[in-house]
């Protein structure tokens, strides 16, 4: 479980994920995964105007909590994140999730 201060963000992300699964095919996106929740929230805020989707990180990527940013514009998002010195990994979903770029040290968010 995440720190209590992140619970509202987690609830918001889970609701968004349900909506996106109903209205879109999430398998068509690149999944950006971050080292911790604060970094994911920072990236979400930074990328707000870039037509991204944000959801809880899928368990297949990381079984603990976290934030995933989804985008079809991989290079554009990479450029913005790199400019702001935000570390990330990029995953795609084919039949299963597969990491295609990056190597972060993910911090657990267990209490």
TIGUPA-794014 format. One line per field, with one value per atom (N, C-alpha, C, CB): residue number from 1; residue in three letters; atom name; x, y, z. Coordinates in steps of 0.2 Angstrom, whole numbers, always signed. Glycine has a CB too. Layout:
<recs>
seq = (NUM  ...);
type = (Ala  ...);
atom = (CA  ...);
c1 = (X  ...);
c2 = (Y  ...);
c3 = (Z  ...);
</recs>
This chain:
<recs>
seq = (1  1  1  1  2  2  2  2  3  3  3  3  4  4  4  4  5  5  5  5  6  6  6  6  7  7  7  7  8  8  8  8  9  9  9  9  10  10  10  10  11  11  11  11  12  12  12  12  13  13  13  13  14  14  14  14  15  15  15  15  16  16  16  16  17  17  17  17  18  18  18  18  19  19  19  19  20  20  20  20  21  21  21  21  22  22  22  22  23  23  23  23  24  24  24  24  25  25  25  25  26  26  26  26  27  27  27  27  28  28  28  28  29  29  29  29  30  30  30  30  31  31  31  31  32  32  32  32  33  33  33  33  34  34  34  34  35  35  35  35  36  36  36  36  37  37  37  37  38  38  38  38  39  39  39  39  40  40  40  40  41  41  41  41  42  42  42  42  43  43  43  43  44  44  44  44  45  45  45  45  46  46  46  46  47  47  47  47  48  48  48  48  49  49  49  49  50  50  50  50  51  51  51  51  52  52  52  52  53  53  53  53  54  54  54  54  55  55  55  55  56  56  56  56  57  57  57  57  58  58  58  58  59  59  59  59  60  60  60  60  61  61  61  61  62  62  62  62  63  63  63  63  64  64  64  64  65  65  65  65  66  66  66  66  67  67  67  67  68  68  68  68  69  69  69  69  70  70  70  70  71  71  71  71  72  72  72  72  73  73  73  73  74  74  74  74  75  75  75  75  76  76  76  76  77  77  77  77  78  78  78  78  79  79  79  79  80  80  80  80  81  81  81  81  82  82  82  82  83  83  83  83  84  84  84  84  85  85  85  85  86  86  86  86  87  87  87  87  88  88  88  88  89  89  89  89  90  90  90  90  91  91  91  91  92  92  92  92  93  93  93  93  94  94  94  94  95  95  95  95  96  96  96  96  97  97  97  97  98  98  98  98  99  99  99  99  100  100  100  100  101  101  101  101  102  102  102  102  103  103  103  103  104  104  104  104  105  105  105  105  106  106  106  106  107  107  107  107  108  108  108  108  109  109  109  109  110  110  110  110  111  111  111  111);
type = (Unk  Unk  Unk  Unk  Unk  Unk  Unk  Unk  Unk  Unk  Unk  Unk  Unk  Unk  Unk  Unk  Unk  Unk  Unk  Unk  Unk  Unk  Unk  Unk  Unk  Unk  Unk  Unk  Unk  Unk  Unk  Unk  Unk  Unk  Unk  Unk  Unk  Unk  Unk  Unk  Unk  Unk  Unk  Unk  Unk  Unk  Unk  Unk  Unk  Unk  Unk  Unk  Unk  Unk  Unk  Unk  Unk  Unk  Unk  Unk  Unk  Unk  Unk  Unk  Unk  Unk  Unk  Unk  Unk  Unk  Unk  Unk  Unk  Unk  Unk  Unk  Unk  Unk  Unk  Unk  Unk  Unk  Unk  Unk  Unk  Unk  Unk  Unk  Unk  Unk  Unk  Unk  Unk  Unk  Unk  Unk  Unk  Unk  Unk  Unk  Unk  Unk  Unk  Unk  Unk  Unk  Unk  Unk  Unk  Unk  Unk  Unk  Unk  Unk  Unk  Unk  Unk  Unk  Unk  Unk  Unk  Unk  Unk  Unk  Unk  Unk  Unk  Unk  Unk  Unk  Unk  Unk  Unk  Unk  Unk  Unk  Unk  Unk  Unk  Unk  Unk  Unk  Unk  Unk  Unk  Unk  Unk  Unk  Unk  Unk  Unk  Unk  Unk  Unk  Unk  Unk  Unk  Unk  Unk  Unk  Unk  Unk  Unk  Unk  Unk  Unk  Unk  Unk  Unk  Unk  Unk  Unk  Unk  Unk  Unk  Unk  Unk  Unk  Unk  Unk  Unk  Unk  Unk  Unk  Unk  Unk  Unk  Unk  Unk  Unk  Unk  Unk  Unk  Unk  Unk  Unk  Unk  Unk  Unk  Unk  Unk  Unk  Unk  Unk  Unk  Unk  Unk  Unk  Unk  Unk  Unk  Unk  Unk  Unk  Unk  Unk  Unk  Unk  Unk  Unk  Unk  Unk  Unk  Unk  Unk  Unk  Unk  Unk  Unk  Unk  Unk  Unk  Unk  Unk  Unk  Unk  Unk  Unk  Unk  Unk  Unk  Unk  Unk  Unk  Unk  Unk  Unk  Unk  Unk  Unk  Unk  Unk  Unk  Unk  Unk  Unk  Unk  Unk  Unk  Unk  Unk  Unk  Unk  Unk  Unk  Unk  Unk  Unk  Unk  Unk  Unk  Unk  Unk  Unk  Unk  Unk  Unk  Unk  Unk  Unk  Unk  Unk  Unk  Unk  Unk  Unk  Unk  Unk  Unk  Unk  Unk  Unk  Unk  Unk  Unk  Unk  Unk  Unk  Unk  Unk  Unk  Unk  Unk  Unk  Unk  Unk  Unk  Unk  Unk  Unk  Unk  Unk  Unk  Unk  Unk  Unk  Unk  Unk  Unk  Unk  Unk  Unk  Unk  Unk  Unk  Unk  Unk  Unk  Unk  Unk  Unk  Unk  Unk  Unk  Unk  Unk  Unk  Unk  Unk  Unk  Unk  Unk  Unk  Unk  Unk  Unk  Unk  Unk  Unk  Unk  Unk  Unk  Unk  Unk  Unk  Unk  Unk  Unk  Unk  Unk  Unk  Unk  Unk  Unk  Unk  Unk  Unk  Unk  Unk  Unk  Unk  Unk  Unk  Unk  Unk  Unk  Unk  Unk  Unk  Unk  Unk  Unk  Unk  Unk  Unk  Unk  Unk  Unk  Unk  Unk  Unk  Unk  Unk  Unk  Unk  Unk  Unk  Unk  Unk  Unk  Unk  Unk  Unk  Unk  Unk  Unk  Unk  Unk  Unk  Unk  Unk  Unk  Unk  Unk  Unk  Unk  Unk  Unk  Unk  Unk  Unk  Unk  Unk  Unk  Unk  Unk  Unk  Unk  Unk  Unk  Unk  Unk  Unk  Unk  Unk  Unk  Unk  Unk  Unk  Unk  Unk  Unk  Unk  Unk);
atom = (N  CA  C  CB  N  CA  C  CB  N  CA  C  CB  N  CA  C  CB  N  CA  C  CB  N  CA  C  CB  N  CA  C  CB  N  CA  C  CB  N  CA  C  CB  N  CA  C  CB  N  CA  C  CB  N  CA  C  CB  N  CA  C  CB  N  CA  C  CB  N  CA  C  CB  N  CA  C  CB  N  CA  C  CB  N  CA  C  CB  N  CA  C  CB  N  CA  C  CB  N  CA  C  CB  N  CA  C  CB  N  CA  C  CB  N  CA  C  CB  N  CA  C  CB  N  CA  C  CB  N  CA  C  CB  N  CA  C  CB  N  CA  C  CB  N  CA  C  CB  N  CA  C  CB  N  CA  C  CB  N  CA  C  CB  N  CA  C  CB  N  CA  C  CB  N  CA  C  CB  N  CA  C  CB  N  CA  C  CB  N  CA  C  CB  N  CA  C  CB  N  CA  C  CB  N  CA  C  CB  N  CA  C  CB  N  CA  C  CB  N  CA  C  CB  N  CA  C  CB  N  CA  C  CB  N  CA  C  CB  N  CA  C  CB  N  CA  C  CB  N  CA  C  CB  N  CA  C  CB  N  CA  C  CB  N  CA  C  CB  N  CA  C  CB  N  CA  C  CB  N  CA  C  CB  N  CA  C  CB  N  CA  C  CB  N  CA  C  CB  N  CA  C  CB  N  CA  C  CB  N  CA  C  CB  N  CA  C  CB  N  CA  C  CB  N  CA  C  CB  N  CA  C  CB  N  CA  C  CB  N  CA  C  CB  N  CA  C  CB  N  CA  C  CB  N  CA  C  CB  N  CA  C  CB  N  CA  C  CB  N  CA  C  CB  N  CA  C  CB  N  CA  C  CB  N  CA  C  CB  N  CA  C  CB  N  CA  C  CB  N  CA  C  CB  N  CA  C  CB  N  CA  C  CB  N  CA  C  CB  N  CA  C  CB  N  CA  C  CB  N  CA  C  CB  N  CA  C  CB  N  CA  C  CB  N  CA  C  CB  N  CA  C  CB  N  CA  C  CB  N  CA  C  CB  N  CA  C  CB  N  CA  C  CB  N  CA  C  CB  N  CA  C  CB  N  CA  C  CB  N  CA  C  CB  N  CA  C  CB  N  CA  C  CB  N  CA  C  CB  N  CA  C  CB  N  CA  C  CB  N  CA  C  CB  N  CA  C  CB  N  CA  C  CB  N  CA  C  CB  N  CA  C  CB  N  CA  C  CB  N  CA  C  CB);
c1 = (+4  +0  +4  -5  +2  +6  +5  +4  +10  +9  +2  +15  -1  -8  -9  -10  -4  -4  -5  +2  -4  -5  -11  +1  -15  -21  -26  -24  -27  -32  -30  -33  -23  -21  -22  -13  -21  -22  -29  -20  -34  -41  -42  -45  -40  -41  -38  -38  -32  -29  -33  -22  -36  -40  -46  -41  -49  -56  -54  -59  -49  -47  -45  -41  -42  -40  -47  -36  -52  -58  -61  -63  -61  -64  -60  -64  -54  -50  -51  -42  -51  -52  -59  -52  -64  -70  -70  -76  -66  -67  -61  -67  -56  -49  -46  -45  -42  -37  -31  -37  -29  -23  -17  -24  -18  -13  -9  -15  -12  -9  -4  -14  -3  +1  +8  -3  +13  +19  +17  +25  +20  +19  +26  +17  +25  +31  +30  +32  +35  +35  +41  +36  +40  +44  +47  +41  +52  +55  +51  +62  +47  +42  +36  +46  +32  +25  +27  +21  +31  +32  +34  +37  +39  +41  +36  +47  +32  +26  +21  +23  +20  +15  +18  +13  +25  +28  +28  +36  +29  +28  +21  +31  +16  +9  +8  +5  +10  +8  +12  +11  +18  +22  +19  +30  +17  +14  +7  +16  +4  -4  -6  -6  -3  -5  -3  -3  +0  +3  -1  +10  -8  -12  -10  -13  -9  -7  -12  -1  -12  -16  -12  -20  -15  -11  -15  -9  -12  -16  -11  -18  -14  -9  -4  -13  +2  +6  +4  +14  +3  +1  +5  +0  +2  +5  +11  +0  +9  +14  +21  +11  +21  +27  +30  +25  +26  +28  +22  +31  +23  +18  +16  +19  +20  +19  +15  +25  +14  +10  +15  +7  +12  +15  +11  +21  +14  +10  +13  +10  +9  +11  +8  +9  +12  +10  +9  +15  +4  +3  +3  -4  +6  +6  +8  +11  +5  +7  +13  +1  +15  +20  +27  +18  +30  +35  +41  +38  +43  +49  +48  +51  +42  +40  +40  +33  +37  +37  +44  +32  +48  +55  +59  +58  +58  +61  +60  +60  +53  +51  +54  +43  +53  +56  +63  +54  +67  +74  +76  +77  +73  +74  +73  +69  +68  +67  +70  +59  +75  +79  +75  +83  +70  +65  +67  +58  +69  +71  +64  +75  +65  +59  +61  +54  +56  +57  +51  +57  +52  +46  +45  +48  +38  +36  +30  +33  +30  +24  +20  +27  +14  +11  +9  +4  +12  +10  +6  +17  +8  +4  +5  +6  +11  +13  +17  +17  +18  +22  +29  +21  +32  +39  +43  +40  +48  +52  +56  +57  +56  +59  +65  +54  +65  +70  +70  +68  +76  +77  +78  +71  +81  +83  +83  +89  +77  +77  +77  +70  +79  +78  +72  +85  +67  +60  +60  +55  +58  +57  +50  +58  +50  +44  +40  +45  +34  +29  +26  +24  +28  +25  +26  +28  +21  +22  +26  +15);
c2 = (-6  +0  +6  +0  +11  +17  +22  +21  +26  +31  +34  +37  +36  +38  +45  +40  +49  +55  +54  +60  +48  +46  +42  +42  +41  +37  +41  +35  +47  +51  +50  +58  +51  +50  +43  +52  +38  +31  +30  +27  +33  +32  +35  +35  +41  +45  +41  +52  +38  +34  +28  +33  +25  +19  +20  +15  +26  +28  +29  +34  +33  +35  +28  +39  +23  +17  +13  +13  +13  +10  +13  +10  +20  +24  +22  +31  +23  +22  +14  +23  +10  +3  +2  -2  +6  +6  +9  +9  +15  +19  +19  +26  +15  +15  +8  +21  +7  +1  +3  -2  +1  +3  -1  +2  -6  -10  -6  -16  +0  +3  +9  +7  +9  +14  +12  +18  +17  +16  +17  +20  +13  +14  +17  +8  +23  +26  +24  +33  +21  +19  +23  +11  +25  +29  +26  +36  +29  +25  +26  +28  +31  +31  +36  +34  +36  +39  +47  +38  +50  +57  +59  +60  +55  +56  +55  +51  +50  +49  +55  +43  +57  +63  +69  +64  +70  +76  +75  +76  +69  +68  +69  +61  +67  +68  +75  +64  +79  +86  +90  +90  +88  +91  +89  +88  +84  +81  +82  +74  +86  +87  +89  +92  +93  +96  +92  +103  +86  +82  +76  +80  +76  +71  +64  +70  +64  +57  +54  +59  +48  +45  +43  +39  +43  +41  +36  +47  +31  +25  +22  +19  +18  +14  +10  +10  +9  +5  -2  +5  -5  -12  -17  -15  -22  -27  -31  -32  -31  -35  -31  -36  -25  -20  -20  -13  -19  -18  -20  -11  -25  -27  -22  -34  -18  -13  -7  -10  -2  +4  +8  +8  +13  +17  +20  +14  +25  +28  +26  +36  +25  +24  +30  +17  +33  +37  +34  +44  +34  +31  +36  +27  +35  +40  +36  +45  +38  +35  +39  +36  +44  +49  +48  +56  +42  +40  +45  +33  +47  +52  +59  +52  +61  +68  +67  +70  +62  +62  +61  +56  +56  +55  +62  +51  +66  +72  +77  +76  +77  +82  +79  +82  +72  +69  +70  +62  +69  +70  +77  +67  +82  +89  +91  +93  +87  +89  +84  +88  +80  +75  +70  +79  +68  +63  +56  +64  +51  +44  +40  +41  +36  +32  +25  +36  +21  +15  +15  +8  +12  +12  +5  +16  +3  -4  -3  -6  -9  -10  -16  -10  -17  -23  -26  -21  -32  -36  -41  -39  -47  -52  -51  -60  -50  -48  -41  -54  -39  -32  -34  -29  -29  -30  -23  -33  -23  -17  -16  -17  -10  -8  -3  -6  +0  +5  +7  +12  +9  +12  +6  +15  +8  +4  +8  +0  +9  +13  +8  +17  +11  +7  +9  +8  +5  +6  +6  +2  +11  +11  +8  +18  +4  +1  +7  -5  +6  +11  +8  +14  +2  -1  +3  -8  +3  +7  +3  +8);
c3 = (+0  +0  +0  +6  -3  -4  +2  -10  +3  +8  +8  +8  +14  +14  +10  +21  +9  +5  -2  +6  -4  -12  -13  -14  -8  -9  -14  -2  -13  -17  -24  -15  -26  -33  -35  -33  -31  -33  -35  -28  -31  -32  -39  -27  -40  -46  -52  -46  -52  -57  -59  -56  -54  -55  -58  -48  -57  -60  -67  -56  -68  -75  -79  -75  -76  -80  -82  -75  -78  -79  -85  -73  -85  -91  -97  -89  -97  -103  -106  -101  -101  -104  -107  -98  -105  -109  -115  -104  -116  -122  -126  -119  -125  -129  -129  -127  -133  -133  -130  -140  -124  -121  -123  -113  -127  -130  -135  -133  -138  -143  -141  -147  -134  -131  -129  -125  -128  -125  -117  -128  -113  -106  -103  -102  -100  -97  -89  -98  -86  -79  -76  -78  -69  -66  -59  -64  -56  -51  -44  -49  -44  -38  -39  -32  -35  -36  -37  -30  -32  -33  -40  -28  -43  -50  -55  -51  -54  -59  -59  -57  -53  -52  -55  -45  -54  -58  -65  -55  -68  -75  -78  -77  -74  -76  -76  -71  -71  -71  -77  -65  -78  -84  -91  -83  -91  -98  -99  -99  -94  -94  -101  -89  -105  -111  -117  -112  -116  -121  -124  -119  -122  -124  -122  -132  -115  -112  -108  -107  -106  -101  -95  -105  -89  -84  -80  -79  -78  -75  -69  -80  -65  -60  -64  -55  -62  -66  -66  -63  -72  -72  -68  -80  -65  -61  -65  -58  -71  -75  -76  -82  -75  -75  -68  -78  -63  -57  -52  -55  -48  -43  -38  -40  -36  -31  -34  -27  -31  -33  -38  -28  -41  -46  -51  -49  -55  -60  -67  -59  -72  -79  -83  -81  -87  -92  -99  -92  -102  -108  -114  -108  -119  -125  -131  -124  -137  -143  -146  -148  -143  -146  -141  -146  -142  -138  -138  -140  -144  -145  -142  -152  -143  -140  -132  -143  -129  -122  -119  -120  -123  -121  -120  -125  -125  -126  -120  -132  -118  -113  -106  -113  -105  -99  -98  -99  -104  -103  -102  -110  -105  -104  -96  -108  -93  -86  -81  -85  -84  -80  -76  -75  -79  -76  -79  -77  -75  -77  -78  -71  -83  -84  -88  -89  -88  -93  -98  -89  -103  -108  -109  -115  -109  -110  -116  -103  -119  -124  -122  -131  -124  -123  -130  -119  -130  -136  -134  -140  -133  -129  -122  -131  -120  -113  -113  -110  -107  -107  -108  -100  -112  -114  -113  -121  -109  -108  -115  -102  -117  -124  -123  -129  -117  -116  -108  -120  -106  -99  -94  -97  -89  -83  -77  -84  -73  -67  -61  -67  -56  -49  -46  -45  -46  -43  -36  -47  -33  -25  -23  -23  -19  -16  -13  -11  -13  -10  -4  -14  -1  +4  +11  +5  +15  +21  +26  +24);
</recs>
